[in-house]
Amino acid sequence: MTSLSIDPLTPGIGAEVRVDLSRPLSDAVMMAIEQALLEWKVLFFRDQNMDLEDHKRVARWFGELQVHPTALPGAEHAELIRIAEDQEQRAHNNIWHSDVTFLEEPPLGSILRAREVPPVGGDTMFADMYAAYEGLDEEIRAKIDNATAVHVWPAAWVDIAMKSQNLGRDEFLRLYPNPEHSVVRTHPQTGRRSLFVNAAFTRQIVGMEKQESDALLALLYSQARVPEYQCRFRWQVNSVAFWDNRCTQHYAVADFYPQRRVVERITICGDRPA
C-alpha cells in the first residue's frame, strides 16, 4: 500500500488517517504519512493497538528519539513521557504552546497515544502557525520577519532537571542556555514561514524594549486562538495524534476533573529554527 485514506478535520489543519501503526509499514507508506503530516500539520489515528516498541518504531522512522531533559539519566524507556493528569496537574498543559522551545533544537514533532480518557472532555486543540503568520498584516510581518526572541525554561523544570542530572546551577546554565529563536521560522521541508513564539516559553524579542516586546508578543500569541486556524480532537482509548511541532501549537483542554486522562508521548528530535 502506497496511499492512505485521509479525512480532513478542517480545510487547513488536521486529518484522520486510516492505517494500522501496530504492524511494520513499508517506507512508501511511511513517506505517505510524512507527506500527509507536512500537508495537514497534525494527523490522528484511531484504534491503534500499539505497544511501546511499535510506538518507538513509528517515531524512529522520522528521526532520533528525544529524551526530555527532566528525565532520569539511564531510566528504562527514557524516551517515553507518561502524562497522568488529575486535578492538580490538569492545568499544566492548558496554554497554547509548541513543545520545549527552550532547547537549542526544539523537537520535530511528537506522537501521543491515549491510554485512559474521560467519558466527556479532555480534548486537545491544535493551531496552524502558517496561517497564524499569514494572517498578520504586512506592517507586523515586516517588524518580525528578521527578529529573534528569547525562550526560557519553566522554573519548576529547571529544579527537576538539576536534581535528575545532579547538576549545579552554573553547570545547568552552561549546558542549557536560554536560546534565541527566529520569531518567524522557515520549515526545513516545506519552505513555508510560520510564527514561532508561544506563551509558555517565549519571553522577549531581542533588541526591543520590554514594554514594546510584551505588547507585540501578546498580539502574536493571540493568533493561536483564532478559531479558523484550529482543529479540535476528541480522544478515545488507543487514539494517536502526531503533530509537527515546527508549525503548530497545541492546547490540552482541562475540563475533565474529577475524571483522569492518561497519555504517553514519544518525541522526535528536531533542528535549530532558521
Secondary structure, 3 states (H helix, E strand, C coil): CCCCEEEECCCCCCEEEECCCCCCCCHHHHHHHHHHHHHHCEEEECCCCCCHHHHHHHHHCCCCEECCCCCCCCCCCCCEEEEEECCCCCCCCCCCECCCCCCCCCCCEEEEEEEECCCCCCCEEEEEHHHHHHCCCHHHHHHHCCCEEEECCCHHHHHHHHHHCCCCHHHHHHHCCCCEEECEEECCCCCCEEECCCCCCEEEECCCCHHHHHHHHHHHHHHHHCHHHEEEECCCCCCEEEEECCCEEEEECCCCCCCCEEEEEEEECCCCCC
